[in-house]
Amino acid sequence: MLTVMQRPEGDLQFIRTMDAALESAVRRAGERLACRRGCAQCCHGAFAIDELDALRLADGMDALRAGDPRLAAAVEQRAQAWIAAHGAEFPGDCATGVLGASDEERERFEDFANEAACPALDPETGSCDLYPWRPMTCRLFGPPVRTVNEDGREGLGCCELCFVGSSAEEIAACEMVVPQEVEARLNAQTGSRGETVVAFALLRSCGAAVAR
């Protein structure tokens, strides 16, 4: 397993800024935003997370072990089970959890564990047990967020379950503004060792052996 680093100074304030941006977007969207506790469609399928996300999840697991050891153990068990089920096909280093960077490995990741539930997801309640420490992908899913596609064109993307029947103007009025330059600066301070996935990040600080 990889040695756990400290989150860079300024990340807590960044998360507070993100939470405030989400609250504002949710308030403007109202019922047009379908995201609710128990709606877990976006909690299925593997996705890459960066070093900053992994550090946040490791801190979340430390907090969970201190406050609710039984729940932390359940999350660890789900992470171990996830790796046991999908580790053989993991397009990277299963010992460290670092995703491969070659074109072949990136292509394999496109079809990797696409239906698997996130191990942070409570299967009974449909809620995230690490919600305050969730990855950035999770924080941005739902409200309209400005993105740049492969052609370099900007656009607003949102969850397909949200803003059904809304006009482009109504969607734009609910945009969640993301200070991407701040996140990039914080990421640069982590000395990133490469991307990983949630299951490996959840086990990073517990000393548990990775099941293969």
N, C-alpha and C positions, 0 to 999 in steps of 0.2 A: 504494500500500500504506500501511497505518497505521503510525505510529511505535510502536515497541515500548516499553512501560513496564516498570518493575521490579515483580516480585511483592512484595506487601506483607509487612512484617515479621510473623512469626508463621505464615506459610503452611507453611514447612518443618516446624514442630512439629505443625501441623494434619495434614499428610500422614502424619507418623509416627504420630499418634493413629489415623488412619484405617487405616493398615497393621496396627496392633496390633489394632484392632477386627475387621478381616477375618481375621487369623490366629486370633483367638479363635473367631469364628463357624465357620471352616473346621474347627478342631479339634473343636468340639462336633457339627458336622454329619457328619463322617466321610464314608462312602461315599454318604450321601444327597445330598451336593452333587456334581452331575455335572460341574462346571466342571473342565476339564483342558486342558493345552496341546494345541492343534489343534482344540478345539471352538470354532468361530468363528461360530456362528449369530447371536450378539449383535453381531458385527462387520460386519453388513450392514444398510444402511438409514441414511439421513441423520438426524441428530438435532442439536438446537440445543445449543451450549455457551456458557457465559458468559465474561466477560472474564478471570476467574481461571483457568478451564480453558485459554483461549487463551494466557495468559502462561506457564502451566506447559509447554504443548506447545512454545512458542517456546524456552524454556530447554532443553527436551529436545533440540530440533533443534540448538541451539548445542553441547550436550554431545556429540551424535552426530557433528557435523562435526569436533569436536576429537579424538574418540576413534576414529571409524571413518568417514572421509570418503566411502568408496565406498558404504557402507550409507546414509549421509545423502543422497547423490546419488540413490540408488534410491528413497528415500522421497519426495524432492522430485519426481522424475519421475512417481511414481504420483499425487502430489497435483496436478501439472500436468495429467496425463491425466484425472483425475477432474473437474477444472474444465472442461477442454475438452469432455468428454462431457456434462456436466450444467449448465454455466454459463448456457447460453441459457435454461434454464427456472428458474434460481435466483430465488426470490421475495424479492429484495432488491437491494442494490447490488453488482454483480459486480466493480466496481473496488476496493472496500474489503472485500468479503466480509461486510458487515453485513446480517443478515436484516431484512426489512421488518416493520414493526409494525402495519400496517393489518389489518383483519379479512380482507380479500380475500387479502393476502399470507400471513397465518397459515393460512388455509384451503388455499391452494395448497401450503404446506409439508407438509401432512398427506399428500399424495400425491407428494412430491418425492423422487426417487432412492431409493425404498424397497428396491430390490434391490441397490443398489451396494455393493461392498465398501469398507470404510474404507481410505483410502490408507496408514494406518499398519500395516495388516495385511500380513504377509509371505505372499504367495500360495502359497509352497512349503512353509513350515513350519506355517502357520495360527496363528502367534504374532504378538503386537504388538511392533513395533520400538521403540515409545515407551512400553512398559509402565510404567516407574516414573513417567512424567509423564502418564499417561492421564487423560482427563476424569472428572469425578465420576460421570457416568452409568455409565461403565464400571466404576468402583470399587464401585458399589452393585449391579451386576447379578449375580445368582446367589443370594447368601444372603438370608434373609428381612429385609426393611427396612420399617420403619413408614412408611406414606404416608397422605395425606389425599385422598380422592376429591373429585369436583366437588360432592357433596352435603355435604361437610364432615365425613364420617365417616372415622375412622381404621381402618386395617387393615394386615396384613402381606402384602407382595407379594414373590414370588421368581420366578426363572426357571422356565418351564414344564417344563424338562428335569430340574429338581432336586426332591427330596423327593416323588418319585412314590410314592403309596400311604402317605405319612406322615400322621399325625393332626395336627389343629390344635395340639395340645399339644406334639407333637414339633417342629413347625415353630417354634412360639413359643420353645421352649427354645434355638433356634439363632439368635435374632435378632441382627443386626448393629446395634449402637447407633451412631447418627450424631449428632455434636454440631452440629446444624444452625445453632444460634445463632452458633457460632464462624465457620462458613463465611459466613453472612450478613454478619457484621461485617467479615470480610476482603474480601468482594465490594464492600462499601460503600467501601472504601479504593481501589478500582481506578479510580473515575471512569468506570464502564462506558460504552462507546460503542455498546452493543447486542450482541445475540447473533450468533454466527457458526456455521460448521460446521468440522469438523476440517481439511478440505483447505486452506482459507484460512489457518487458524492455523499449519499446518505450513510455509507459505511466508512467513509474516509477517516473519521476521528475516533471510531470505537475500537479499533484494533481487531475487528473480526476478520477471520479468514474469508476470502472470496470463494464462494462455491463455484465449481466448474462442472 
